[in-house]
Amino acid sequence: MTSLSPALLRPLLCTVALSTPLLATAQEQAPGVQAGITFGATTGAYAHYDDKPLVLPALSWQGKRFFASPGSLGMNLYKADGLRLSAVATPYTLRFKTDDVNDPQLRRLHSRQMSAMVGINADYSADWGAVAASVKREVSGHGGGVESSLHYSYPIQAGRFTWVPRVGVVHSSARLLDYYYGISDEEALRSGLAAYKPGSATSPSLQIAVSTPLGTKWRATGVVANQWFGDAVEDSPMARRSSQTSAFISLMRVF
């Protein structure tokens, strides 16, 4: 394969949690401000659920100390020789709205809202690819769980297109999964479903992203990702199946 420069091996990747659409792009971190919009959808997170498409604003900005990327805000703590250590804040965009459920028992559960996560990211880029690791904690009052992840990606340039295959694992704590997939005794009594309290889970993931410029100011990025749930999620009465699939298209303009 063609040797790639360290600059190309720093793709703008934003991973948003276990059951969230993987809001990732294969864009290079260009100077200036990039703004646009992202369209996408995720299926498989919940049983009997009316999955609706998401339309989200997207912003990318790389400063000397602070930065923004689609779905995250951060501050560089250390950056040298292909290694970057940063503090980040990201959304955990999974949500369960009872109005979107088609099952009478599941409709009697409490809704689950999106969460805010803060933590540390470490990224290392070299000619052989890029490794990204993160540890984040939920801070919006939804149980305070922790999520950690480890991913490897390798950008491949093919004409005007940049392809970024990405593999990895995401580990979610029991407290985080309990908010999104647990069923309390009170909910079990009201719904007739069995009470359920999940443990932690490790979920492998596979993603492919492709990005291409559209003229001198615009860039389009498409992402398809699949994540396989651990038993802690799969065994929940709320879960639809053992995996979820996400697909997104992002349009960004450089200013």
C-alpha positions in Angstrom: 0.0 0.0 0.0 1.1 3.6 -0.6 2.9 5.3 2.3 0.8 8.0 3.8 2.0 11.2 5.5 1.3 11.8 9.2 -1.0 14.7 8.2 -3.2 12.4 6.2 -3.2 9.9 9.1 -5.0 12.3 11.4 -8.6 11.8 10.1 -11.3 13.7 11.9 -13.0 10.9 13.7 -15.8 11.4 16.2 -17.1 8.3 17.9 -20.2 8.7 19.9 -20.8 5.8 22.2 -22.1 2.3 22.1 -25.6 2.7 20.7 -25.2 6.1 19.0 -24.8 6.7 15.3 -21.1 6.7 14.7 -20.6 10.4 13.6 -17.3 9.9 11.9 -15.7 11.6 9.0 -12.7 11.0 6.9 -11.9 14.6 6.6 -8.4 15.9 7.1 -8.0 18.6 9.8 -7.7 21.6 7.5 -7.0 25.0 8.8 -9.9 27.4 9.2 -13.5 26.7 10.1 -15.6 24.0 8.5 -19.3 24.0 9.0 -22.2 22.0 7.5 -24.8 19.4 8.2 -25.0 15.7 8.8 -27.9 13.3 7.9 -28.1 9.8 9.2 -29.9 7.0 10.9 -29.2 4.0 13.2 -31.2 0.8 13.4 -31.1 -2.0 15.9 -30.7 -0.2 19.2 -34.1 -0.9 20.6 -36.9 -3.5 19.9 -40.2 -2.4 18.4 -38.7 1.1 17.9 -39.5 3.6 15.2 -36.0 4.6 14.2 -36.0 8.1 12.9 -33.3 9.9 10.8 -31.1 12.4 12.5 -30.3 15.8 11.1 -27.4 17.5 13.0 -25.3 20.6 12.5 -21.6 19.9 12.1 -18.7 22.2 13.0 -14.9 21.6 12.7 -12.3 24.0 13.9 -8.6 23.4 14.7 -6.9 26.0 16.9 -3.5 25.9 18.6 -5.0 24.7 21.9 -8.7 24.2 21.4 -10.6 22.4 18.7 -14.1 21.4 17.6 -15.2 18.5 15.4 -18.6 17.1 14.5 -20.0 16.0 17.8 -17.2 17.0 20.1 -15.3 19.9 21.8 -11.8 19.5 23.0 -8.6 21.0 24.4 -5.1 19.7 23.4 -3.1 18.7 26.4 0.0 17.4 24.6 0.8 17.2 20.9 4.1 16.1 19.3 5.6 13.5 17.0 2.3 12.1 15.8 0.8 11.8 19.4 -2.0 13.9 20.6 -3.5 13.9 24.1 -6.7 15.9 24.6 -9.6 16.5 27.0 -12.9 16.2 25.2 -16.7 16.6 25.7 -19.0 14.6 23.5 -22.7 13.7 23.3 -23.9 10.2 23.9 -26.8 10.5 21.4 -28.7 7.3 22.1 -32.3 7.9 23.3 -35.4 5.9 23.9 -38.7 7.9 23.5 -41.8 6.0 24.5 -43.8 7.9 21.8 -41.7 6.1 19.2 -42.3 2.6 20.6 -44.7 0.2 18.9 -45.0 -2.3 21.7 -47.5 -1.7 24.5 -45.2 -3.1 27.3 -42.1 -1.1 26.2 -44.3 2.0 26.0 -44.8 1.8 29.8 -41.1 2.2 30.5 -39.4 5.5 31.2 -37.9 7.4 28.3 -34.1 7.6 28.2 -32.5 10.8 27.2 -29.2 11.7 25.4 -26.2 12.2 27.7 -23.1 14.3 28.0 -19.7 12.6 28.2 -16.3 14.1 29.2 -12.9 12.4 29.3 -9.5 12.0 27.7 -8.6 11.0 24.1 -5.2 9.8 23.0 -4.4 9.6 19.2 -1.2 8.4 17.6 -0.5 8.5 13.9 2.3 6.9 11.9 2.9 5.5 8.4 1.3 2.2 9.4 -2.0 3.8 10.5 -3.7 5.6 13.4 -4.6 4.3 16.9 -7.1 6.1 19.0 -8.0 5.4 22.7 -10.5 7.2 25.0 -12.0 7.0 28.4 -15.1 9.1 29.1 -17.6 9.5 31.9 -21.3 10.4 31.8 -21.8 13.8 33.6 -25.5 14.7 32.8 -27.0 12.8 35.7 -27.9 9.6 33.9 -26.1 7.2 36.2 -22.5 8.4 35.8 -21.2 5.4 33.9 -17.9 5.1 32.0 -17.1 4.2 28.5 -13.6 3.3 27.1 -12.7 2.6 23.5 -9.7 1.5 21.3 -9.7 1.8 17.5 -7.3 1.4 14.6 -7.8 3.1 11.2 -5.8 3.3 8.0 -6.6 6.1 5.5 -6.2 5.0 1.8 -6.0 7.7 -0.9 -7.5 6.7 -4.2 -7.7 9.6 -6.6 -10.1 12.2 -5.2 -11.4 9.8 -2.6 -10.1 9.1 0.9 -11.2 5.7 2.3 -10.8 5.1 6.0 -11.5 1.5 7.3 -11.7 1.4 11.1 -11.9 -1.5 13.6 -12.1 -1.4 17.3 -13.8 -2.2 20.6 -16.0 -0.2 23.0 -16.3 -1.1 26.7 -19.3 0.3 28.5 -19.8 0.1 32.3 -22.8 -1.5 34.0 -24.0 1.9 35.2 -24.0 3.4 31.7 -25.8 0.4 30.2 -28.3 0.3 33.1 -29.6 3.7 32.2 -30.2 2.8 28.6 -31.1 -0.9 28.8 -32.0 -1.7 32.4 -35.5 -2.3 33.6 -36.2 -1.3 37.2 -38.5 -3.2 39.6 -41.0 -0.4 39.3 -41.0 -0.5 35.5 -41.3 -4.2 35.5 -44.4 -4.1 37.8 -46.0 -1.4 35.5 -45.1 -3.0 32.1 -45.2 -6.7 32.8 -41.6 -7.1 31.5 -39.0 -8.8 33.6 -36.8 -6.6 35.7 -33.3 -6.4 34.2 -30.0 -5.0 35.4 -27.2 -5.4 32.9 -23.5 -5.8 33.7 -20.7 -4.2 31.7 -20.2 -5.1 28.0 -17.4 -5.0 25.4 -18.6 -4.5 21.8 -16.5 -4.8 18.7 -17.1 -2.4 15.8 -16.3 -2.1 12.1 -16.6 1.1 10.1 -15.8 2.3 6.6 -15.8 6.0 5.7 -15.2 7.7 2.4 -14.6 11.4 1.8 -14.1 13.5 -1.3 -13.9 17.3 -2.1 -16.7 18.9 -4.0 -15.0 21.8 -5.6 -12.7 24.1 -3.6 -14.9 24.8 -0.6 -17.1 21.7 0.0 -16.4 18.2 1.1 -18.7 15.2 1.3 -18.3 12.3 3.7 -20.2 9.0 3.9 -19.9 6.5 6.8 -21.4 3.0 7.4 -20.7 1.3 10.7 -21.8 -1.8 12.5 -21.4 -2.6 16.2 -22.0 -6.0 17.8 -23.5 -5.8 21.3 -22.2 -7.8 24.3 -24.6 -10.1 26.2 -25.4 -7.4 28.7 -27.2 -5.5 26.0 -28.4 -8.4 23.9 -30.2 -10.0 26.9 -32.2 -6.9 27.8 -35.9 -7.0 26.9 -35.4 -3.6 25.4 -32.9 -4.8 22.8 -33.9 -5.6 19.2 -31.0 -7.8 18.1 -27.3 -8.5 18.7 -26.0 -5.6 16.6 -26.8 -2.1 15.3 -26.0 -0.4 12.0 -25.4 3.3 11.4 -25.2 5.2 8.1 -24.3 8.9 7.8 -23.7 11.5 5.1 -22.0 14.8 6.0 -21.6 18.0 3.9 -19.0 20.5 5.1 -17.9 23.9 3.8 -14.5 25.5 4.5 -14.7 29.2 5.4 
